[in-house]
Amino acid sequence: MNLTYRVIPLSTPYVIRNCNKEGKKRNFVSSNLFRVNANGSNLDIWLIYRCEHCDSTWNMEIYSRVKPSSINAKEYQMFLNNDKEHAFRCAFNRSILKSNQVTPVYDDIEYEILSDDIIDSSEPINIVFKLEYDLNVKLSKILRQKLSISSSTFSNFIDTGYILSEENIDLNKVKIRDGMKLTIVNPELVLGTKNDTHR
């Protein structure tokens, strides 16, 4: 049986930077809103962040002094419409974050994991993970959340060969990425632990 897990973040990473209003380092969170400013014949586009402590704003540069014709028309409309999905793409974009000299912090992000319902099966289940963003999170965290199991139970399933990776990688340490695959060899046992405490 083949199964796809779509991992969807419910929030974006925050960044730590100096708050000009308070004069100290603070967490800044994306508002999912864009600012588009015409500067002569050029455009400046930013993603607006807010200080968690005092609500002051910081604009993360997406485009600077660019010709409107150089921006894809569909993307430009996303900026004007404050498209949330595109705001997420920008907030997870490592290249944009690096050019703004800020480091993203992923610790507090919650995830939704969508998949088809699993029909009772004694046959191995092959799982493929689908991600739109670079989440910088361990596969173990995502899978433990989906299966509602503890870290010790997860490790035990790996040690006993009930959860296998096609790439023979350390499933306790590897970061999840789009297209990653694994196999649940004994789904009756692994998927029958819903009441195990998740932590």
Backbone torsions as a table, in degrees:
resi	resn	phi	psi	omega
1	MET	NA	133.7	178.5
2	ASN	-106.9	139.4	-176.2
3	LEU	-139.3	141.1	177.1
4	THR	-111.9	129.5	174.0
5	TYR	-105.9	114.5	175.2
6	ARG	-94.5	117.8	-176.5
7	VAL	-99.4	116.4	-173.7
8	ILE	-121.0	116.8	177.1
9	PRO	-71.1	142.5	179.1
10	LEU	-96.0	-5.9	176.1
11	SER	-151.8	174.7	-178.5
12	THR	-111.6	161.4	177.6
13	PRO	-64.6	143.2	173.5
14	TYR	-89.0	166.0	176.9
15	VAL	-122.7	150.9	177.6
16	ILE	-106.1	123.1	179.9
17	ARG	-152.3	170.2	-179.8
18	ASN	-71.9	130.9	176.0
19	CYS	-89.4	116.7	-177.9
20	ASN	-63.3	-30.4	-178.7
21	LYS	-73.1	-38.7	-175.5
22	GLU	-101.1	-16.3	179.1
23	GLY	70.8	29.0	178.9
24	LYS	-150.6	166.4	180.0
25	LYS	-69.1	132.1	178.6
26	ARG	-139.7	162.4	174.0
27	ASN	-82.2	130.1	175.9
28	PHE	-115.2	131.2	-174.6
29	VAL	-115.6	139.0	179.2
30	SER	-62.9	136.2	176.1
31	SER	-87.3	-7.3	-174.1
32	ASN	63.9	21.3	178.3
33	LEU	-117.9	141.6	178.5
34	PHE	-104.1	154.2	170.4
35	ARG	-119.2	123.6	179.4
36	VAL	-115.6	123.3	-175.4
37	ASN	-128.5	127.4	176.2
38	ALA	-85.1	128.2	179.4
39	ASN	-125.0	88.3	-172.4
40	GLY	67.3	-124.5	178.9
41	SER	-93.7	6.0	-178.5
42	ASN	-111.8	166.6	179.2
43	LEU	-123.0	145.2	167.6
44	ASP	-118.3	134.6	-179.6
45	ILE	-131.8	130.8	-179.5
46	TRP	-129.4	156.8	167.5
47	LEU	-103.4	125.6	-173.3
48	ILE	-85.8	127.6	174.7
49	TYR	-111.6	153.6	178.9
50	ARG	-126.0	141.0	175.8
51	CYS	-68.3	129.6	-180.0
52	GLU	-65.8	-22.6	-173.7
53	HIS	-91.6	-45.5	-174.6
54	CYS	-120.8	-1.5	176.7
55	ASP	70.5	12.1	173.8
56	SER	-69.9	159.2	-172.4
57	THR	-109.5	155.3	171.3
58	TRP	-138.7	134.4	-178.5
59	ASN	-100.2	119.1	176.2
60	MET	-87.6	122.2	-174.3
61	GLU	-70.2	126.9	174.4
62	ILE	-102.8	-51.2	174.8
63	TYR	-133.2	143.2	178.4
64	SER	-131.8	124.8	174.9
65	ARG	52.5	52.1	179.6
66	VAL	-109.8	152.1	175.4
67	LYS	-74.2	137.4	178.4
68	PRO	-53.8	-34.1	-178.7
69	SER	-68.2	-16.7	-178.8
70	SER	-84.5	-8.9	179.5
71	ILE	-100.9	131.9	176.7
72	ASN	-53.4	132.4	-174.8
73	ALA	-58.9	-38.2	179.6
74	LYS	-66.6	-42.6	179.5
75	GLU	-66.1	-41.2	179.6
76	TYR	-58.9	-40.4	178.5
77	GLN	-65.4	-33.5	176.9
78	MET	-63.2	-40.2	177.2
79	PHE	-62.7	-46.2	-178.1
80	LEU	-64.9	-32.7	-176.7
81	ASN	-91.8	3.8	-176.1
82	ASN	50.8	49.6	-178.8
83	ASP	-62.5	120.4	-174.1
84	LYS	-66.1	-40.8	-179.5
85	GLU	-62.9	-38.6	179.4
86	HIS	-71.4	-34.4	175.0
87	ALA	-61.4	-39.8	176.3
88	PHE	-62.6	-44.7	-179.5
89	ARG	-59.1	-41.3	179.6
90	CYS	-67.9	-41.4	-177.9
91	ALA	-68.5	-24.3	177.8
92	PHE	-96.2	-4.7	-174.9
93	ASN	-75.8	109.3	-175.5
94	ARG	-63.1	-34.6	-179.6
95	SER	-65.8	-42.3	178.3
96	ILE	-66.2	-43.9	-179.7
97	LEU	-61.8	-42.6	-179.2
98	LYS	-66.0	-41.4	-179.4
99	SER	-66.2	-23.1	176.4
100	ASN	-92.8	3.6	176.2
101	GLN	57.9	42.3	175.1
102	VAL	-127.4	150.7	179.7
103	THR	-109.2	124.8	179.2
104	PRO	-73.8	147.1	176.4
105	VAL	-118.4	122.0	-171.7
106	TYR	-102.4	-0.7	-167.7
107	ASP	-56.7	-38.7	-170.6
108	ASP	-99.3	9.8	-177.6
109	ILE	-73.4	133.7	173.4
110	GLU	-98.8	152.1	-175.8
111	TYR	-128.0	147.3	169.5
112	GLU	-108.5	133.2	-177.3
113	ILE	-118.8	109.4	-175.6
114	LEU	-100.4	136.9	177.4
115	SER	-157.7	165.5	172.7
116	ASP	-68.7	155.5	175.0
117	ASP	-63.9	141.5	179.7
118	ILE	-92.3	120.3	175.7
119	ILE	-82.2	139.5	179.5
120	ASP	-48.3	125.4	-176.8
121	SER	-149.3	140.4	174.8
122	SER	-95.9	-6.3	179.4
123	GLU	-83.8	149.3	177.6
124	PRO	-56.5	146.5	178.7
125	ILE	-112.4	125.1	176.7
126	ASN	-95.5	123.4	-175.8
127	ILE	-112.5	132.9	173.8
128	VAL	-116.3	132.4	179.9
129	PHE	-96.7	132.7	178.5
130	LYS	-116.9	126.5	-179.4
131	LEU	-133.8	138.8	174.9
132	GLU	-90.5	-25.0	-175.4
133	TYR	-120.7	158.8	172.6
134	ASP	-81.3	101.7	-168.8
135	LEU	-86.2	-18.9	179.8
136	ASN	52.4	46.6	-179.9
137	VAL	-131.4	149.2	-179.2
138	LYS	-70.1	141.3	175.5
139	LEU	-57.3	-38.2	-177.6
140	SER	-59.7	-38.4	-179.8
141	LYS	-64.5	-44.4	-179.2
142	ILE	-65.4	-46.3	-176.2
143	LEU	-70.6	-37.6	177.0
144	ARG	-63.9	-36.5	177.4
145	GLN	-65.1	-43.8	-178.4
146	LYS	-65.6	-40.2	-176.9
147	LEU	-89.8	-7.9	-178.3
148	SER	55.7	53.1	179.8
149	ILE	-127.0	160.8	179.8
150	SER	-79.9	166.8	178.8
151	SER	-64.7	-37.2	-179.7
152	SER	-68.0	-38.8	178.0
153	THR	-66.8	-41.2	177.9
154	PHE	-59.6	-47.3	179.6
155	SER	-62.0	-37.8	179.6
156	ASN	-64.9	-39.5	178.3
157	PHE	-63.8	-35.2	177.9
158	ILE	-70.4	-46.2	-177.9
159	ASP	-61.6	-34.6	-178.3
160	THR	-88.7	-1.6	177.3
161	GLY	81.1	15.0	178.7
162	TYR	-78.7	-24.1	174.0
163	ILE	-123.0	122.3	-175.5
164	LEU	-124.9	149.9	173.4
165	SER	-107.1	138.4	177.7
166	GLU	-66.3	-24.1	-176.0
167	GLU	-96.6	3.2	179.1
168	ASN	54.2	49.3	-179.5
169	ILE	-108.6	165.6	-179.5
170	ASP	-77.4	103.9	-175.4
171	LEU	-70.1	-15.4	177.0
172	ASN	-79.4	-22.3	-172.9
173	LYS	-115.5	-25.5	-172.2
174	VAL	-67.2	142.6	174.5
175	LYS	-81.9	140.9	-178.5
176	ILE	-70.3	145.0	177.2
177	ARG	-144.8	159.4	-178.1
178	ASP	-61.4	132.7	177.6
179	GLY	88.4	-1.8	178.9
180	MET	-63.0	142.1	-176.8
181	LYS	-126.0	146.8	170.6
182	LEU	-150.5	168.9	-178.0
183	THR	-127.0	131.4	171.1
184	ILE	-95.4	108.0	-172.3
185	VAL	-74.2	-37.8	-177.5
186	ASN	-121.7	76.6	-175.3
187	PRO	-62.2	-29.8	-179.9
188	GLU	-62.2	-36.7	179.2
189	LEU	-82.3	-50.8	-174.8
190	VAL	-64.9	-42.9	-176.8
191	LEU	-86.7	0.4	179.2
192	GLY	-99.9	20.6	-175.9
193	THR	-114.7	32.9	-174.8
194	LYS	-60.7	-27.2	-177.4
195	ASN	-90.6	5.8	176.4
196	ASP	-72.0	141.5	-176.2
197	THR	-68.6	128.2	177.8
198	HIS	-92.6	130.5	176.4
199	ARG	-152.6	NA	NA
